[in-house]
Amino acid sequence: MNTRTTGPTVLISGAGVAGTTLAYWLARHGFRPTIVELATGLRSSGNPVDVRGPAVEVAERMGVLPRLRDAATEVTALSFVNTAGRPVGRINMRALQRASRSGEVELTRTDLARILFEASRDSTEILFGDTAIAFHQDAGGVDVTFAHSAPRRFDLVIGADGLHSTTRRLAFGPEAGFVRHMGLYIATVPLDGPADSRTDVVIHNAPGRMAALHPVHDRAVAAFVFRHPGVTDFDPRDTEQHRRVLAGSYTGGGWRVPELLDRALTAEDLWLDSVSRVRIASWADGRIALLGDAASSVSLFGDGSTLAVAGAHTLAEELAATPADHRAAFARYEAKHRELVDPRQNNVGAAAALMVPATRAAIAARNAATRLWPAVAAGAWLRDRARPRPAHRAPAPPRVDTDRA
């Protein structure tokens, strides 16, 4: 709990990766952060995510990098299998990571969110089980009406509440104006037992569909990524709707698909959402700004967690540089962070082609290409880690990143 009585007050919507990182750095700079979170406690998927590139340095400066490494998975490769389960391609992730000296860490989003929350909670007020339902801003601040708590006034409001952001809807307009479905959905479900391999993410493809087993310590996570048009009136909280969409997309199938599908369709903790891209002309409107997926979702492949951590640090630094001029701070944050975000947003098609080929011929070509990946793509992969690159560059082998911070 933050007990300081001076410094600007900042309401952060969302206790995910972006929100807790921002709260930590704002408190370090003398701000008074308050996080409001709709869930009644920490709520996060057990899906693996990556902390890489600029986020590694931020984590190191926060003093949490050793804890992230302690919680890391043992994944070193992507292994592609055919209907019978025989290997048909492989990408050695560890070799590429060593070549880049990136120091990246893969861990579950649950562990990442918990570690970041624990780093920030002593200097942050937390309101669990609540959400903002209205904003009214003027030249001096933002009056916030909550669903349950008494109304309060804050100097600034930051929406770090994910793809389906309430802050963005209230302050900027309906979701349909900013969120574009990219032709894919993803579903994940944790399994009761371990994966067959502790080091390989095992992936099976049929045209337009992917099923995978991702090892996470002593358990496995099953993931389904599939091409599907946008669902009318999609509700991210409607599990029955999610089951219908998933079941209709995976009739039949080889490898372990029927077994994994049965588990997913009966699980209470099934998670499904659209692979979407958020595009908004400006991430700030007066004293209200957006962060993470609320501002610039880059789909569910790859760098969501990294960009959430890096963006939160950049935003805090810019607000600290000009605490009396939030407009200038928001503008600098957006200009700097878009340099990281924009190239990643443009890589959705390349990631989809690698992970979810649309035809049998494309699957065969991808499998053949993976056997040559270190020789062909390592150089481009290193360049991508050094600085953002346009979409036509060879992308890093993506992991399914379901961070919605």
Protein Blocks (a to p, Z undefined) as FASTA:
>chain_A
ZZbfgdjddddehjbfklmmmmmmmmmnopacddddfbfbdcddfbdcddehjlmmmmmm
nopmmmmmmmpcfbfbdcdddfkopafbdcdfklmmmmnonopacddfklmmmmmmmmmm
mmcccdehiacfbdcddfkbccdddfkbccdddfbdcdfebjklfklmmmnopfklmpcc
ehiacdddddfbdcfbfkbccddddehiacddddehjbccddddddddddehiafklmkl
mmmmmmmmmggjehjlmmmmmmmmmpfkbccddddddddfbfcehjaccehjllmpgbje
hjlmmmmmmmmmmmmmmmmmmmmlmklmmmmmmmmmmmmmmmmmmmmmmmmmmmmcfbfk
lmmmmmmmmmmmmmmmmmmmmmmmmpccdfkbccddddddfbfZZ
